[in-house]
Every structure is written in C-alpha cells, then in structure tokens.
C-alpha cells in the first residue's frame, strides 16, 4: 500500500485515473470503475475528479484520509497525459484561430478506464470529441496504418474506429462522437456528456436492435439540462455509429 494520501498532500499527480483508493479510517474502497451510488458519482470518475466535499460513504472521512490501495492504470496515466499534451500543442499551434473551434472549451481527457487491459476514454477538444482506445502496456501500435478502419465491439454495439499514429503519442484508435463542438456551452457540459457516453457504451440496452436508444439519449440530455446536451452531428456513441447490433 502506498504511503501517500488523497489529493491534499500534493501526491494526486502520482496516481492514475484507475487508482483504487481506500479509506484509512474504515478501509472502505473507492473504485473509479464503480463510482459512488450514494453520492451519484458515475462509474469512470477518477478519485481526482471527485467533488471537494466528497467523503467516505461509510464513515464520512474526508478525501485526505484515503490512500492508494492499488493502481492498475499507472502506465495509463502517462499515455493519457501524452495524448492530452499532444492535442494541446495542436490546439495552440494550428486550431486556435480556426472558425469551427469552440474557444470556450479546452483539451481534456474524460472517463478513462482500463478495458481489456487497454486505456479507453473520451478526449474532449475545442474542435472534436472522440472516443479513444490506447494500446495495453505491453502493446506497440506504432505500425498502425493511419486512416485504416476497425470495428470494435462493446456491450452497446460495434463501433467504427479510425487508426492514427502521432510521434508524441504512438498508435491509437479514435471513434468520432461530435465535430464541430459549437453546440456545447461550457467545458463542464462537454465533460458530463463524455462521461455519460462512457456509461452508455457498456449498457447493452443501447444496442441498435432495441427501441431503447432514443429513450437513453433523451434521458441523458434531460439530466444535463439546462442547457440540453447537443444532438451529435457525426457519430454519437449512444444512438449512432453502430456497425452491427
């Protein structure tokens, strides 16, 4: 077990979004893969993204009383950080003055988790929102052919990912969700939609061969209102982009 606690002693940058934290008072764990039903924290929410007033659901101990129990995604933190840094550079060097960019947004990784050993999450940027799949710790995707397409199955359906390779990131796979991003009014709204996408991705009720997709989308939009979440204009994980049900 690690000897550092929570986020208030300056050690939060040493843990990944997948880190499982444990209350040192009552030994109750916080697993980002499960979230916290008591406080309505969605699955996929890392410890670092919990509200400042969040406390242990069992004994009410504050966040600074939590220590690292395990961190299966320590390698993931580095890869996601490189991904964000690379697209921040693209934003500042090439996209800042492009009209289709939403200047109220910034580059942020949301909801990243390990899926079959590979980091999976959503990258929010001022000009797009993409579902991103990164290689596992022992994998090297540097030989991917940029522009090649692949269908990746999830409980909600099979989605089309496009291969890409960048010098700072290496190989990765991206599924387009929204582009452009002008319908989003704030970074908070965009990140909330991204996290809702991650939940819906693993919900089999959202498969294309059911009549639940529209209801799920409407429910998500209602939860985020006001303002309502925008309709996807290219590929939305909840209602479109499914290659086979």
C-alpha positions in Angstrom: 0.0 0.0 0.0 1.3 3.4 -0.8 2.1 5.8 2.0 0.6 8.9 0.4 -2.9 10.1 0.9 -5.7 11.7 -1.2 -5.1 14.8 -3.2 -4.4 17.3 -0.4 -0.7 16.4 0.2 0.3 17.1 -3.4 0.5 13.4 -4.5 -2.5 13.2 -6.8 -0.2 13.5 -9.8 1.4 10.2 -8.9 -1.8 8.2 -9.3 -3.7 7.3 -12.4 -7.4 7.7 -13.1 -7.8 4.0 -12.5 -6.3 4.1 -9.0 -8.4 2.4 -6.3 -8.3 4.4 -3.1 -9.0 3.1 0.4 -10.2 5.0 3.5 -7.6 4.6 6.2 -10.2 5.0 8.9 -12.7 2.3 8.0 -11.0 0.6 5.0 -13.8 1.4 2.6 -12.5 1.5 -1.0 -13.3 3.9 -3.8 -13.1 2.2 -7.1 -13.5 4.6 -10.1 -14.8 1.7 -12.2 -17.9 1.6 -9.9 -18.3 5.2 -8.9 -20.3 6.0 -5.8 -24.1 5.4 -5.9 -24.6 7.1 -2.6 -23.3 10.5 -3.9 -24.5 9.8 -7.5 -20.9 9.6 -8.8 -20.8 8.0 -12.2 -18.7 4.9 -12.9 -15.5 6.0 -14.6 -15.0 9.0 -12.3 -11.4 9.0 -11.1 -10.6 9.9 -7.4 -9.0 13.2 -8.6 -12.3 14.3 -10.2 -14.5 13.7 -7.1 -16.1 16.9 -5.7 -14.1 18.6 -3.0 -16.8 17.9 -0.4 -16.9 14.2 -1.2 -16.3 12.0 1.8 -16.2 8.3 2.6 -19.7 6.8 2.1 -19.2 4.6 5.2 -17.6 6.8 7.9 -17.7 10.3 6.3 -13.9 10.6 6.4 -12.7 13.4 4.0 -10.7 12.7 0.8 -7.4 13.4 2.5 -7.9 10.2 4.6 -7.7 8.0 1.5 -4.6 6.1 0.4 -3.8 4.1 -2.7 -5.0 0.5 -2.4 -4.0 -0.4 -6.0 -3.2 1.4 -9.2 -3.7 -0.9 -12.3 -3.5 2.1 -14.6 -0.2 3.6 -13.6 1.0 3.2 -17.2 -2.3 4.6 -18.4 -1.7 7.9 -16.7 1.4 8.5 -18.7 -0.2 7.6 -22.0 -3.3 9.7 -21.4 -1.1 12.6 -20.3 0.9 12.4 -23.6 -2.3 12.3 -25.6 -3.6 15.4 -23.9 -0.3 17.2 -24.2 -0.1 16.4 -27.9 -3.5 17.8 -28.7 -3.0 20.8 -26.5 0.0 21.6 -28.8 -2.2 21.1 -31.9 -4.8 23.5 -30.4 -2.3 26.2 -29.7 -0.3 25.9 -32.9 -2.9 25.1 -35.5 -6.5 25.2 -34.3 -7.0 28.2 -32.0 -8.0 30.6 -34.9 -10.0 28.1 -36.9 -13.6 29.2 -37.0 -15.1 25.7 -36.3 -13.3 25.6 -32.9 -15.2 26.4 -29.7 -12.9 28.7 -27.7 -14.9 28.1 -24.5 -13.6 24.6 -24.4 -10.1 23.1 -23.8 -8.4 19.8 -24.3 -9.3 17.3 -21.5 -9.4 13.5 -21.1 -12.6 12.3 -19.5 -13.7 8.9 -18.1 -10.6 7.0 -19.0 -10.6 3.4 -17.7 -8.9 0.1 -18.5 -10.9 -2.0 -20.9 -9.4 -5.4 -21.6 -6.1 -4.0 -20.4 -6.3 -1.0 -22.8 -6.9 2.6 -21.8 -10.3 3.7 -23.1 -11.9 7.1 -22.6 -13.1 10.3 -24.3 -10.9 13.1 -25.5 -12.6 16.5 -25.4 -11.1 19.3 -27.6 -12.4 22.6 -28.8 -13.0 21.1 -32.3 -14.0 17.5 -31.6 -15.0 14.8 -29.1 -13.6 11.4 -29.8 -13.7 8.0 -28.1 -10.1 7.0 -27.8 -8.6 3.5 -27.4 -4.9 3.3 -26.5 -2.7 0.2 -26.5 -2.1 -2.0 -23.5 1.1 -1.7 -21.5 2.8 -4.5 -23.4 1.5 -3.5 -26.8 3.0 -1.3 -29.5 0.6 0.2 -32.1 3.3 2.1 -33.9 2.7 0.0 -37.1 -1.0 1.1 -37.4 -1.9 2.5 -40.8 -3.3 6.0 -40.4 -6.8 6.1 -41.8 -7.5 2.4 -41.6 -10.8 1.5 -40.1 -11.7 -1.2 -37.5 -15.0 -2.2 -35.8 -14.6 -2.6 -32.0 -17.3 -4.5 -30.1 -18.8 -3.2 -26.8 -22.0 -4.3 -24.9 -24.0 -1.5 -26.7 -22.8 -2.4 -30.2 -19.9 -2.4 -32.5 -18.3 1.0 -33.3 -16.1 2.1 -36.2 -12.6 3.3 -35.0 -10.1 5.0 -37.3 -6.4 4.2 -36.8 -3.9 7.0 -36.3 -0.2 7.4 -35.3 1.4 10.5 -33.9 5.1 10.9 -32.9 4.3 12.0 -29.3 1.6 9.5 -28.7 2.3 6.5 -30.8 -0.6 4.5 -32.3 -4.1 4.9 -31.2 -7.7 4.3 -32.4 -10.4 7.0 -32.4 -14.2 6.9 -32.8 -15.7 10.3 -33.7 -18.6 11.4 -31.4 -19.1 15.2 -32.1 -17.5 17.6 -34.6 -17.5 20.5 -34.5 -18.2 21.4 -30.9 -20.1 24.7 -31.3 -23.3 23.4 -29.7 -21.6 22.9 -26.3 -21.9 25.9 -24.0 -19.2 25.0 -21.4 -16.4 22.6 -20.7 -18.4 21.2 -17.8 -21.3 20.3 -20.2 -18.9 18.6 -22.7 -17.2 16.6 -20.0 -20.5 15.5 -18.5 -21.6 14.3 -21.9 -18.3 12.4 -22.3 -18.8 10.6 -19.0 -22.4 9.7 -19.9 -21.1 8.3 -23.2 -18.7 6.0 -21.2 -21.6 4.7 -19.1 -23.9 4.2 -22.1 -21.1 2.4 -24.1 -21.3 -0.6 -21.7 -25.1 -0.6 -21.4 -26.5 -3.4 -23.6 -29.9 -1.7 -23.6 -28.4 0.8 -26.0 -27.9 -1.7 -28.8 -29.3 -0.7 -32.2 -31.6 -3.7 -32.3 -33.6 -2.3 -29.4 -36.0 0.6 -29.2 -34.2 2.0 -26.1 -31.6 4.1 -27.8 -33.7 7.2 -28.3 -35.0 7.0 -24.7 -31.5 6.6 -23.3 -30.3 9.7 -25.3 -33.3 11.8 -24.2 -32.7 10.8 -20.6 -29.1 11.8 -20.7 -29.9 15.1 -22.3 -32.6 15.8 -19.6 -30.0 15.1 -16.9 -27.7 17.7 -18.3 -30.3 20.4 -18.9 -30.2 23.3 -18.9 -28.8 23.7 -21.5 -29.7 20.3 -23.1 -26.9 18.2 -24.4 -26.5 18.8 -28.2 -27.5 16.2 -30.8 -24.5 14.5 -32.4 -23.9 15.7 -35.9 -21.5 13.0 -36.9 -21.3 9.9 -34.7 -22.7 9.5 -31.2 -21.9 6.5 -29.1 -25.4 6.3 -27.7 -27.5 6.4 -30.8 -25.3 6.1 -33.9 -22.1 4.6 -35.3 -23.1 1.1 -34.6 -21.9 -1.1 -37.3 -23.7 -4.2 -36.2 -26.1 -4.7 -33.3 
